Amino acid sequence: MEKGKLARMQHMAVEVSDTDRSIAFYRDVLGFKLTERHPANENPNIPVELTFMRLGNKHHELVLVNNPKKTYVPRPKRPEDDLEGIPAFHHFAFECDSKEDWETVLEKVEEKKVEIVRGPVLHSFVDPRGDGSWGENEAFYLLDPDNHRIEIFCNLSTIDTDGTHVNFEGVRMEGTKTEEL
């Protein structure tokens, strides 16, 4: 095992304009649990409200951040309409362990009447059913209450030791090659 390298991305901190509304969304729509909630300045070094949420048994995978002194303006729903401002992230993603789990989450999102802004889609430039994009995974996208774009996906391809993509069924997709750029 190589020493001194990052192992994985573990959590995302997202700035939200209304913490209660965001907690309700992430609980009710995506199944998060609330771990802890701390008001701004509880710790003198932290002038913002922090809310820690989790999917499993790790302390948190998502942190909701709210600055009570900030005047929030609505974020555009579509990334292509976000034409001014500071750089921000495009989307963040949550992975399901199986297509069945992914379909269940999709059904729950639809039952909650949350708008799906893209998909369901097969990200693939190899599979003829694909949309011409990359990753060899199935996905759909929705927005949280602050219009943060969230991808829910399953079956992301892996990269074999020679750089060939391998789909979720373990099939090598010849003609694909990934190398460190």
N, C-alpha and C positions, 0 to 999 in steps of 0.2 A: 504494500500500500504506500502510495506517495505521501510524504509528510509535507505539512505546511500548505495545504490547498483547501479552498472552501469546499464544503460538503454539499450544501443545498441552500436554496432560498427558503427562509422559514416564515417570515411574516411581512405584512404590509401595514404601514400607518397611513390612514386616509383622513384628510381634513374634511370635516362635515359642518354644516351650518346649524343643524338641530340634532343634538345627540339623542334625545328621546325618540325622535322620528327614525333616526338611523338604527338605533338599537332594535326598535320594533321591526324594521325591514329585515335586518340581518337575522333576527330570530325567526320571524314568521315565514319569510320567503325562503331563506337559505339554511335554516336549521342551526344557526350559531347559538352558543350558550354564553351568558355573561359571566366573566371571571371576576373582574374588579372594575370599579369606577371611582375615579379620584377627581375632585374639583381642582380648578386652577389654583395655584399657589399653596396647595396642601403641603407640597414640598417647595421650599422657597426657591429652588433651582428650576422649577417647572411651572412656568406662568400660563400653561394651557390645561384644559380639562383632558384627561386621558381615560379611555374606556377600553378595557382588554376583553376580547371575545375569542372563543375557541370552538373548534369543530370536534376535537377529540380530547385527549387527556393532557396535551401540552398546555402550559399556562395561557398562551394566546397564539393565534395565527393572524389576527386582525386587531389593529389598534385604531380606534376612532379618536380623532384629535379635534378639539374645538377651542378656539380662542375667543373668550367672552368679550374682548375689547375690539374685535374685528367686525367690520361691516361686510357681510357676505353678499356677493352678487351672484345671480344664477349662472351656472355653467351651461353652455349650449348643449343640446341633446346630441347633435351630430359632430363628430370630430372635425369634419370639413368646414363646419360653421364657426369653429373656434379660431378666429383670425387675429385676435389681439391678446396680449397678456404675457405673463411669465410662462416659461416652459413648464409643462405638466405631463403626467403620464398619460398614455393613450388608453390603456385598459390594464386590468389585472385579472388573473384567471384562477379558477378552482377546478381541480381534477377529480373525476369520479373513478372509482376502482373498476367499474365495468360499464358496458353499454346499457345493461338493465338498470343500474343505479342512475346513469345519466338520463335515461328515458323517464324514470320516476321523478327526478328533479325537474325535468322539462314539464311533466304533467302537473306537478305542484305549482310551478311558476305560472302555468296557464290557468290553473284553478284559482290562483290568487289574483288573476286578471292583471298581472304585471306584463307590460309591453315587451315583446321580444324585438329588439331593434335590428338583429341580423340572425338569419338561420331559422331552423337548423341547417347546418352546412357541413359538407365533408371537405376539409382542407386537404386538397391533394392535387398535385400536378401529374400524378401517375395514374391513379384510378379514373376511369372514364366518367364516373359519377361525380368526380371532384370539381371544385370551383376554380382550379388552376393555381391555388395558393399552396402553402407549404405546411408540413407537420404531419400529414397523414393521420389526422384526428377528426372526430366529429365534435361539433361545437354549436353553441348558440350564445347570443349576447343579449344582456339586459342592462338597464340603468338602475342605480340606487337612487334614493330621494334627492341627492345632489348631482345627479346625472353623471356619476362616475360609471364608466363602461366596464362591465364585468363579463368575462367569458367563462362559461361552464363547458368543460370538455371531457372526453374520454378517448382512450386508445391512441395516445400520442406515440409516434414511431420512436424507435431507439436507433442508435448509430452503432453499427458493428465495428470491430477493431480496424477493419480496412476502410471505413468510411461509408460503407453501403448502408442505406436506410433499411430497417426491418420493421414491417408493419406489426400491428397488435397480434396477428395470427402467427407471427414468427416467420413470415415469408420475406425473404430478401428481395428488395425491389431493385433488380439489376438496372443499371443505367443511372442510378442516383449515386452521388459521391459527395461526401462532406469532408472537407479538410479544414484545419485551422487556417484562417485567412491571415 
